Amino acid sequence: MRIPVLIIAAIILFLRLPSYFTFPQFWAEDGMFYVEALARGGQAILRPYAGYLHLGPRVAALLATSFDPLWAPAVFSAVATAALLAVCALILSERMPVSGRPWFALAVVLVPDAREVFFNVTNLQWVLALGLIVLLLLPEPRSFASRAGDILLVIFGGLSGPFSLLFSPFFAVQAWRKRSAWSMADRKSTRLNSSH
């Protein structure tokens, strides 16, 4: 069920803005992230912009420097699309405690006029913030892959915008309520992210 829904989500994204896939280009600060990655390499990852870190866009920019500059916008587009589909996949996971998961996942890509949010790396923070909200709804992971995915989401979601600060109280309440080793570790990593 998950793969067909993700394929439908990808088709919807393509139909909403075909030029994003056929003629990708930098948008807003994408070019700045790319230039700084070219100039500073890995050091650019820790460089704050507008008062906070942008880990997702910075890692995308660093990845793009590995390719011919002509392909850099396509790499950015691929990263933004992959992040959005990863959030949809998280909603579709068996861990999600709601019925109608496919409809919730498709609702994400059907949000009206979301071109400035979904179709660029500059605003990746909003997609990752949605992932953090979904993470708050999920029960604790049981597999290594799920735990690794949750950790990556907390790190990238928390360090790609001001959301670790905003969501820390919710993760803390969840950890206090569950009182498990996993939820306490999750709370600590979110708190550590908010201190940056």
Disulfide bonds with the S-S distance in Angstrom:
none
